Amino acid sequence: MRVETETRQQIVSHYRAHTDAYNRIWTNLETVSDQFEETGLDGKIARLKLSYVNAVISIRTPADRQDEALARLVAGDDLETAMASVNYHTQKRKYMRQSLGEVDVWEDIAVALQNGAVDRAHETALELDYIGTVKAPFILSMLGYTEKMCIDGNALRVLGLDDYPSMDDVRQYEELCRDVRAEFPTLSEELDPFHLHWVVFDWERSSTQNGDTVAGVQTQSRQITRHEAWFDAALRNVTEIESIVDSLVRE
């Protein structure tokens, strides 16, 4: 794994050019974190389930389709209708319903986070269907646990890796995350691991990939992923969030 010097410089430049926008996103994540920490156990479980749904939708699915699907769920569409444009939606719905119907695993994750045991929460989340060591942190990160990094397909391309790491050991995964951060020493001093992931994701996503232009040249409309649908959902009161996730289990 090695990031080319030019790529590293372009990613730093991307962050510098959009620092204000990213700071607003980091503030939203902090607000989500505050609400998660302030709510009771049942509220934490509801928010975890919402983040799990968002994470499963996101797997191998473009960010704009992910946001569209989540927004439609929040607006009241049934799961099948909301996820119609999501890749592998049939499988995802099946496994999503199975995991949402579980009881103990959600409480175990919530209690671990309540006790500050983030790695234990990560390990416990591996019991959920359709996610693994790499995607499980996304559930936690989007709730404000930004010490966790999600090495997705966009990051893999920047890092020169061929496929997702095949590992089920959280400690081994964290070692890989440290190696990734070491490739970006300047930004790693300024940003939490998940913040760094977000910036790398955006830079790669906004690069023109059709072979006609140099990678890293950004299109104006895709420079920053704001995940507005997620923040709209996650910043609702706990009663609304419970209603959303409960409706998915009842379908």
Rosetta blueprint (number, residue, H / E / L):
1 M L
2 R L
3 V L
4 E L
5 T H
6 E H
7 T H
8 R H
9 Q H
10 Q H
11 I H
12 V H
13 S H
14 H H
15 Y H
16 R H
17 A H
18 H L
19 T H
20 D H
21 A H
22 Y H
23 N H
24 R H
25 I H
26 W H
27 T H
28 N H
29 L H
30 E H
31 T H
32 V H
33 S H
34 D H
35 Q H
36 F H
37 E H
38 E H
39 T L
40 G L
41 L H
42 D H
43 G H
44 K H
45 I H
46 A H
47 R H
48 L H
49 K H
50 L H
51 S H
52 Y H
53 V H
54 N H
55 A H
56 V H
57 I H
58 S H
59 I L
60 R L
61 T L
62 P L
63 A H
64 D H
65 R H
66 Q H
67 D H
68 E H
69 A H
70 L H
71 A H
72 R H
73 L H
74 V H
75 A H
76 G L
77 D L
78 D L
79 L H
80 E H
81 T H
82 A H
83 M L
84 A L
85 S L
86 V L
87 N L
88 Y L
89 H H
90 T H
91 Q H
92 K H
93 R H
94 K H
95 Y H
96 M H
97 R H
98 Q H
99 S H
100 L H
101 G L
102 E L
103 V L
104 D H
105 V H
106 W H
107 E H
108 D H
109 I H
110 A H
111 V H
112 A H
113 L H
114 Q H
115 N L
116 G L
117 A L
118 V H
119 D H
120 R H
121 A H
122 H H
123 E H
124 T H
125 A H
126 L L
127 E L
128 L L
129 D L
130 Y L
131 I L
132 G L
133 T L
134 V L
135 K L
136 A H
137 P H
138 F H
139 I H
140 L H
141 S H
142 M L
143 L L
144 G L
145 Y L
146 T L
147 E L
148 K L
149 M L
150 C L
151 I L
152 D L
153 G H
154 N H
155 A H
156 L H
157 R H
158 V H
159 L H
160 G L
161 L L
162 D L
163 D L
164 Y L
165 P L
166 S L
167 M L
168 D L
169 D L
170 V H
171 R H
172 Q H
173 Y H
174 E H
175 E H
176 L H
177 C H
178 R H
179 D H
180 V H
181 R H
182 A H
183 E L
184 F L
185 P H
186 T H
187 L H
188 S H
189 E H
190 E H
191 L L
192 D L
193 P H
194 F H
195 H H
196 L H
197 H H
198 W H
199 V H
200 V H
201 F H
202 D H
203 W H
204 E H
205 R H
206 S H
207 S E
208 T L
209 Q L
210 N L
211 G L
212 D L
213 T L
214 V L
215 A L
216 G L
217 V L
218 Q E
219 T L
220 Q H
221 S H
222 R H
223 Q L
224 I L
225 T L
226 R L
227 H L
228 E H
229 A H
230 W H
231 F H
232 D H
233 A H
234 A H
235 L L
236 R L
237 N L
238 V H
239 T H
240 E H
241 I H
242 E H
243 S H
244 I H
245 V H
246 D H
247 S H
248 L H
249 V H
250 R H
251 E L
